[in-house]
Amino acid sequence: MGSHVAGKTHALCVPFPAQGHIKPMMQLARLLHSKGFYITFVNSEFIQDRITEANGQVAATGFDDFLLETIPDGLPSCHGRTTNVIELCESTRKNMKAPFRELMTRLKCSLGVPGVTCVISDGLMNFTQEVAEEFGVPRVTFWTTSACGYWAYLQIPELIERGYAPLKGMKIAVLDFSGNLIPGTERWRWKTLTREVRDALEGLETRVFRGCVQYCSP
């Protein structure tokens, strides 16, 4: 391994495998690469297969110090990931940690690859925290939604505690017009919240409700 590569900071970038999460992480990875970082970008096998179908078998990045790796998300290929995000969340939490650990081990032992310096992972990929700690490297959380969207997720436990979930009927009007349920959101309306947050608070699906609470934590 050349000394110019051996001395590089190696960022392992792990996006959540869904639309709206991969592109921002890739933009961050390219920015870091332009500043001299060695990058390993980790897609799910399902996502990488879709990229290959769309673009063909072409060189992924064109750089020796910008690698693409894949790990399974634990769901069958026929699963409707785009329409059932909470099941995807549950599967990533339960099934991606072991393959991610194996990837970290392989990278650690790979010739020509500098040691992983840090893990940069999506805010929904919290299993990476435990693995990063096992390897003694820091993990940076990258949240890809807007600041107001993230703030709404963080308030779900408080809304549950105050009895606004499940939210139905007149309570929706109260949320729209009381102006004091979520600090700093006096001008927000029901439609301002993301679909997942609205579904959780309306109690339309128990798993969505539990999932939003579980995955909104920093």
ZAMARGU-4260 file (C-alpha; in steps of 0.2 Angstrom, whole numbers, plus 5000, padded with zeros to 4 digits):
<rodrens>
0) 5000/5000/5000 | 5007/5017/4995 | 5011/5029/5009 | 4999/5042/5001 | 4985/5029/5004
5) 4991/5022/5020 | 4990/5039/5028 | 4973/5044/5022 | 4958/5046/5034 | 4946/5032/5030
10) 4928/5036/5031 | 4915/5021/5030 | 4899/5028/5024 | 4883/5019/5027 | 4866/5026/5021
15) 4849/5020/5025 | 4844/5009/5010 | 4830/5020/5003 | 4826/5035/4992 | 4831/5052/5000
20) 4845/5044/5010 | 4857/5037/4998 | 4860/5052/4987 | 4864/5064/5002 | 4876/5052/5009
25) 4885/5050/4992 | 4886/5069/4991 | 4894/5070/5008 | 4906/5055/5003 | 4911/5064/4987
30) 4914/5080/4996 | 4925/5071/5009 | 4934/5062/4995 | 4938/5078/4987 | 4946/5084/5003
35) 4958/5069/5003 | 4948/5055/5012 | 4948/5037/5008 | 4930/5032/5006 | 4921/5015/5007
40) 4902/5017/5003 | 4891/5003/5009 | 4875/5000/4999 | 4862/4986/5003 | 4863/4972/4990
45) 4846/4976/4984 | 4850/4994/4981 | 4866/4990/4972 | 4857/4978/4961 | 4844/4991/4956
50) 4859/5003/4952 | 4867/4990/4941 | 4850/4986/4932 | 4849/5005/4928 | 4867/5009/4924
55) 4874/4992/4919 | 4891/4985/4924 | 4901/5000/4925 | 4915/5006/4936 | 4907/5012/4952
60) 4917/5028/4956 | 4932/5028/4944 | 4944/5030/4960 | 4955/5017/4968 | 4952/5026/4985
65) 4933/5027/4983 | 4926/5009/4985 | 4908/5002/4985 | 4904/4988/4996 | 4887/4979/4999
70) 4879/4970/5013 | 4861/4962/5014 | 4846/4971/5022 | 4838/4954/5027 | 4823/4956/5017
75) 4818/4945/5001 | 4820/4953/4984 | 4802/4953/4982 | 4798/4964/4997 | 4790/4980/4994
80) 4803/4991/5003 | 4798/5007/4996 | 4780/5005/5003 | 4784/4998/5020 | 4798/5008/5027
85) 4796/5002/5045 | 4798/4984/5040 | 4814/4989/5031 | 4819/4999/5047 | 4816/4983/5058
90) 4825/4972/5046 | 4841/4983/5045 | 4841/4984/5064 | 4840/4965/5066 | 4849/4959/5051
95) 4862/4971/5045 | 4873/4972/5061 | 4882/4955/5058 | 4886/4958/5040 | 4892/4975/5044
100) 4903/4968/5057 | 4910/4956/5045 | 4914/4970/5033 | 4923/4980/5046 | 4933/4965/5050
105) 4937/4962/5031 | 4942/4980/5029 | 4954/4979/5044 | 4963/4964/5036 | 4963/4970/5018
110) 4980/4975/5010 | 4980/4991/5001 | 4966/4998/5012 | 4969/5010/5026 | 4961/5007/5043
115) 4944/5013/5045 | 4945/5030/5054 | 4927/5034/5057 | 4910/5027/5052 | 4897/5040/5045
120) 4880/5032/5045 | 4862/5037/5043 | 4852/5042/5059 | 4841/5026/5056 | 4856/5014/5055
125) 4860/5014/5074 | 4867/4997/5074 | 4883/5004/5067 | 4886/5013/5084 | 4889/4996/5093
130) 4900/4989/5079 | 4910/5005/5078 | 4913/5005/5097 | 4919/4987/5095 | 4932/4992/5083
135) 4937/5007/5093 | 4932/5020/5080 | 4920/5035/5081 | 4903/5035/5073 | 4896/5051/5066
140) 4877/5051/5063 | 4871/5059/5047 | 4852/5064/5047 | 4846/5067/5029 | 4829/5075/5032
145) 4826/5093/5035 | 4830/5101/5052 | 4811/5103/5055 | 4807/5085/5050 | 4821/5079/5063
150) 4814/5090/5076 | 4796/5083/5074 | 4803/5065/5076 | 4812/5070/5092 | 4795/5076/5099
155) 4785/5060/5097 | 4789/5053/5114 | 4783/5069/5122 | 4767/5069/5112 | 4764/5051/5118
160) 4767/5056/5136 | 4755/5070/5135 | 4741/5059/5127 | 4741/5065/5109 | 4744/5048/5102
165) 4735/5040/5094 | 4729/5056/5087 | 4711/5056/5080 | 4697/5068/5076 | 4697/5084/5086
170) 4715/5081/5092 | 4721/5085/5075 | 4713/5102/5075 | 4721/5105/5092 | 4738/5100/5086
175) 4735/5112/5071 | 4730/5127/5081 | 4736/5126/5099 | 4753/5132/5094 | 4762/5125/5109
180) 4763/5106/5107 | 4780/5106/5099 | 4792/5120/5105 | 4798/5131/5091 | 4784/5126/5079
185) 4771/5139/5083 | 4767/5141/5064 | 4767/5122/5060 | 4751/5113/5054 | 4747/5095/5053
190) 4752/5094/5035 | 4770/5100/5040 | 4774/5084/5048 | 4781/5070/5038 | 4770/5056/5032
195) 4778/5043/5045 | 4775/5055/5059 | 4757/5058/5055 | 4754/5040/5053 | 4762/5036/5069
200) 4752/5050/5079 | 4735/5045/5070 | 4738/5027/5076 | 4735/5020/5058 | 4748/5006/5060
205) 4755/5000/5077 | 4772/4996/5069 | 4774/5013/5062 | 4769/5020/5079 | 4783/5010/5088
210) 4795/5012/5074 | 4795/5031/5074 | 4798/5031/5092 | 4812/5019/5091 | 4821/5027/5076
215) 4819/5045/5081 | 4831/5044/5095 | 4848/5053/5092
</rodrens>
